[in-house]
Amino acid sequence: MMARINASDLAHRLGRQAEAVCRRYLSNGRRQGGYWQVGDVRNAKGRSMFVRLRYTPKGPAGKWSDAATGEHGDLLDVIRESLGLIDFADVVEEACSFLSMPQPEPPPAQSRQHRTPAPSGSREAARRLFAMSQPIAGTVVETYLRKRGITALHGTGSLRFHPRCYYRPEEDGPTETWPAMIAAVTDLKGTITGAHRTWLSPDGSDKAPIDTQRKAMGDLLGAAVRIGVPGEVMAAGEGIETMLSLRQVVPDMAIAPALSAAHLAAILFPSTLRRLYIVRDNDPAGDGARDTLIERANAAGIEAIVLSPALGDCNEDLRLLGLDALRSGVRVQLAPQDVARFMAVAA
């Protein structure tokens, strides 16, 4: 009887318990907002694969994609690949066995009740956090950015300051509050789908002395922190500080910090885009994001140009080598027409 069950129906039933499925078969991952994040469908450690944990306009719960490899599928594929199963009958048997077990996760209605107040929860929680924050001018966020050499802060309405943002340690310690830079994560229409928190020291001299200094919430896949309005040209990279550092030398170029290498590889392109500058971090994860993004951009008819730092990232170049060195390093990597357009003052 198990072998005769409808695969689509079975995948849908697994999707109702998507997080429980992930906790069992993708145990090396962890929940990040509305997604389960793990290395790959075979349960490797890492952060390039995302499993949707609840229904969104982008699709049903249980659908997953791997930004590093381009693989995608449903929770039946997760069971098959994580266990190394070959025959579909064995996959069905395992899925049915899982569904017959009592699950520790709450039912969907209860999950929805608790989703809104959760710090790493829904889009609505992210929007509320951003709404209760304030502009960064004159705050410790501005102090923090300036100490990192970032002074070109025009058009940074997607960044805000929260004086007492909740922080929960990973090991179930007591909840703390720290000042934080709050970044709105938006889709291509400008709708807030998530938020990113960077906890800071009270005087803004550095990030807060806590184990996890950055956390995201909401739906992030394909979205980004958007600064400036992209036309035919924009730049995308990982970190907020990295991209703001680039903006020191190309102040009128639209930028899109994607917040991680995996999210950078999956960023969605505006319909007007014709040339994309990929600002890579100098590490293996940055290399993987670069390669995936180049392939995706070329497939969409978009010219992709990589901007590589001399050191670890653009902010290291700015702080350790200086503004002139960063400007010179960027200028030789830009298309000639963009040097004239975005660096005319500095030329």
C-alpha positions in Angstrom: 0.0 0.0 0.0 2.9 2.4 0.8 4.3 2.1 -2.7 0.9 3.1 -4.2 0.6 6.3 -2.3 0.5 9.6 -4.3 4.0 11.2 -4.1 2.6 14.7 -4.3 0.2 14.1 -1.4 3.0 12.5 0.6 5.3 15.5 0.0 2.4 17.8 1.0 1.9 15.9 4.3 5.6 16.1 5.0 5.5 19.8 4.3 3.0 20.3 7.2 5.8 19.1 9.5 8.7 20.6 7.5 10.7 21.7 10.5 10.4 18.3 12.2 11.5 16.6 8.9 14.5 18.9 8.8 15.5 18.3 12.4 15.4 14.5 11.7 17.0 14.2 8.3 19.0 17.5 8.1 20.3 17.5 11.7 23.5 19.4 10.8 21.4 22.4 9.9 19.5 25.0 11.9 16.5 27.2 11.6 17.0 30.7 10.2 13.8 32.7 10.1 11.3 30.9 7.9 13.9 28.5 6.5 16.1 25.5 7.6 19.7 26.2 6.5 22.2 23.4 6.0 25.1 22.5 3.7 23.3 20.3 1.2 20.6 17.8 0.8 22.9 15.0 2.0 23.1 16.7 5.4 26.5 18.2 5.1 27.4 21.1 7.5 27.2 24.5 5.8 24.7 27.2 4.8 24.0 27.0 1.1 20.8 25.0 1.1 17.5 26.5 2.3 14.3 24.5 3.1 11.1 26.6 3.3 9.4 25.9 6.6 6.0 27.4 5.8 3.9 28.4 2.9 4.8 31.7 1.3 3.8 33.3 -2.0 7.0 31.8 -3.4 5.8 28.3 -2.8 4.7 25.6 -0.3 6.5 24.4 2.8 9.1 21.8 2.2 10.5 23.1 -1.0 14.2 23.6 -1.0 17.0 24.9 -3.1 20.8 24.8 -2.9 22.4 28.2 -3.9 25.8 26.5 -4.4 24.7 23.7 -6.7 21.4 24.8 -8.2 19.7 21.6 -6.9 16.1 21.9 -5.7 13.3 19.6 -4.7 10.9 18.6 -1.9 11.1 16.7 1.3 10.9 13.3 -0.3 14.2 14.2 -2.0 15.6 15.2 1.4 14.7 11.8 2.8 16.1 10.0 -0.2 19.4 11.8 -0.4 20.1 12.1 3.3 19.6 8.4 3.8 21.2 7.3 0.5 18.1 5.5 -0.6 17.8 4.3 -4.2 14.3 2.7 -4.6 11.3 5.0 -4.4 9.4 2.4 -2.5 12.0 2.7 0.3 11.6 6.5 0.3 7.8 6.1 0.6 8.2 3.6 3.4 10.5 5.9 5.4 8.3 8.9 4.8 5.2 7.0 6.0 7.1 5.7 9.0 8.1 9.2 9.9 4.5 10.5 9.5 3.2 7.8 11.8 5.4 8.9 14.6 4.3 11.4 17.3 6.1 14.6 16.5 7.4 17.0 19.1 6.7 20.1 16.9 3.5 22.0 17.6 0.6 21.8 15.1 0.4 24.5 12.4 -2.2 26.6 14.2 -0.1 26.8 17.4 3.0 27.5 15.3 1.2 30.5 13.7 0.2 31.8 17.2 3.8 31.8 18.3 5.4 32.9 15.1 4.8 36.7 15.3 6.5 37.4 18.7 9.5 35.2 17.9 12.7 37.2 17.4 13.7 35.0 14.4 10.1 34.7 13.2 7.9 36.0 10.5 8.0 38.9 8.0 5.6 40.7 10.2 8.0 40.5 13.2 10.8 41.8 11.0 8.6 44.7 9.8 7.6 45.6 13.4 11.2 45.6 14.5 12.2 47.9 11.7 9.2 50.2 12.4 10.1 50.6 16.0 13.7 51.5 15.2 15.0 55.0 14.4 17.2 56.6 11.7 20.9 56.1 12.3 22.0 59.8 12.2 23.6 60.7 15.6 23.3 57.2 17.0 25.9 54.5 17.9 25.2 52.9 14.5 26.7 56.0 12.8 29.6 55.9 15.3 30.2 52.3 14.6 30.2 52.8 10.8 32.5 55.8 11.0 34.9 53.9 13.1 35.1 51.4 10.2 35.9 54.2 7.8 32.4 54.5 6.4 31.3 58.1 6.1 29.2 58.1 2.9 25.8 57.4 4.6 23.5 59.2 2.2 20.4 57.2 1.1 20.8 54.6 3.9 17.1 54.6 4.9 17.2 50.8 4.9 19.4 51.0 8.0 18.1 51.9 11.4 19.0 51.9 15.1 17.4 50.1 18.0 18.7 51.1 21.4 17.7 47.9 23.2 17.3 45.0 20.8 16.7 41.6 22.3 19.5 39.0 22.1 19.1 35.4 23.0 22.3 33.3 23.5 22.5 30.1 21.5 22.7 28.0 24.7 19.3 29.1 26.2 20.9 31.7 28.5 19.0 34.7 29.8 17.7 37.2 27.2 19.9 40.3 27.0 19.4 43.7 25.3 22.1 45.5 23.2 22.1 48.5 20.8 21.7 47.2 17.3 21.9 48.2 13.7 18.7 47.0 12.1 18.7 46.5 8.3 15.5 46.0 6.3 15.7 43.1 3.9 13.4 43.7 0.9 12.3 42.0 -2.3 12.5 43.5 -5.8 9.3 45.4 -5.1 10.7 47.0 -2.0 8.5 45.0 0.4 10.2 44.1 3.7 10.5 40.4 3.9 13.0 40.2 6.7 15.4 42.1 9.0 19.1 41.7 9.9 20.5 42.7 13.3 24.0 43.6 14.2 24.4 44.0 17.9 26.8 46.8 18.9 28.7 47.9 22.0 27.0 50.7 23.9 29.5 53.3 22.7 29.5 52.1 19.1 33.2 51.4 19.1 32.7 47.8 17.9 30.2 45.0 17.7 28.8 43.8 21.0 30.9 41.3 23.0 28.5 38.4 22.5 28.9 35.0 20.8 26.6 35.6 17.8 26.9 39.3 16.8 24.6 39.1 13.8 21.3 37.4 13.2 18.6 37.5 10.5 14.9 37.0 10.7 12.1 36.6 8.2 12.2 35.4 4.6 15.6 36.2 3.1 16.1 33.9 0.1 16.4 36.1 -3.1 16.1 39.3 -1.1 18.8 41.8 0.1 19.4 45.0 2.0 19.0 47.6 -0.8 20.7 51.0 -0.8 20.2 53.1 -3.9 17.9 52.5 -6.8 19.4 50.1 -9.4 19.1 50.9 -13.0 21.3 49.1 -15.5 24.2 48.8 -13.1 24.4 47.6 -9.5 26.8 45.9 -7.1 26.0 43.0 -4.8 28.0 41.4 -2.0 27.8 39.8 1.4 28.2 42.2 4.3 26.6 45.6 5.0 30.0 47.1 6.0 31.7 45.6 2.9 29.2 47.1 0.5 29.1 50.5 2.3 32.9 50.5 2.0 32.6 50.1 -1.8 30.2 53.0 -1.7 32.9 55.3 -0.4 34.5 55.2 -3.9 31.3 54.8 -6.0 28.8 56.8 -4.0 26.1 56.8 -6.7 26.1 53.1 -7.5 23.2 51.1 -6.1 24.4 48.3 -3.7 22.7 45.2 -2.3 24.3 43.5 0.7 22.9 39.9 0.6 24.2 39.2 4.2 25.9 35.8 3.5 27.6 33.9 0.7 24.6 31.6 0.2 22.1 34.5 0.0 24.4 36.3 -2.4 24.4 33.3 -4.7 20.6 33.3 -4.7 19.9 37.1 -5.0 17.2 38.1 -7.5 18.0 40.5 -10.4 16.0 43.7 -11.1 14.4 43.6 -14.6 16.4 46.7 -15.6 19.8 45.2 -14.7 22.4 44.9 -17.5 25.7 44.8 -15.5 26.2 43.3 -12.1 29.3 43.9 -10.0 29.9 40.9 -7.7 31.8 42.1 -4.6 33.4 38.9 -3.3 34.9 38.2 0.1 38.3 36.6 -0.2 37.4 33.2 1.2 36.1 29.8 -0.2 32.5 30.7 0.5 32.9 34.0 -1.4 34.4 32.0 -4.3 31.4 29.7 -4.5 28.9 32.5 -4.4 30.9 34.3 -7.1 30.8 31.3 -9.4 27.1 30.6 -8.9 26.1 34.2 -9.4 28.2 34.6 -12.5 26.5 31.6 -14.0 23.0 32.9 -13.1 23.7 36.4 -14.3 25.0 35.2 -17.7 22.0 33.0 -18.1 19.8 36.0 -17.6 21.7 38.1 -20.2 23.5 40.2 -17.5 27.2 41.0 -17.7 28.9 39.9 -14.5 32.1 41.6 -13.3 33.9 40.5 -10.1 35.4 43.1 -7.8 38.0 41.5 -5.7 39.6 43.0 -2.5 43.3 43.2 -1.9 42.7 41.8 1.6 39.8 39.9 3.1 37.0 42.3 2.0 36.4 45.9 1.0 36.2 47.1 4.5 39.6 45.7 5.4 41.0 47.4 2.3 39.4 50.7 3.5 40.5 50.5 7.1 44.0 49.0 6.6 45.1 50.3 3.2 43.2 53.5 3.1 40.6 55.2 0.9 43.0 56.0 -2.0 44.1 52.4 -2.2 40.5 51.1 -2.2 39.6 53.6 -4.9 42.6 52.6 -7.1 41.8 48.9 -6.6 38.2 49.4 -7.6 38.9 51.7 -10.6 41.0 49.1 -12.5 38.3 46.5 -12.1 35.3 48.6 -13.3 34.1 48.8 -16.9 35.6 52.0 -18.4 32.1 53.5 -18.9 31.4 53.0 -15.2 34.6 54.6 -14.2 33.5 57.8 -16.0 29.9 57.5 -14.6 30.5 56.6 -11.0 34.1 57.7 -10.3 34.3 61.0 -12.3 34.9 63.1 -9.2 37.7 60.9 -8.0 39.3 60.5 -11.4 
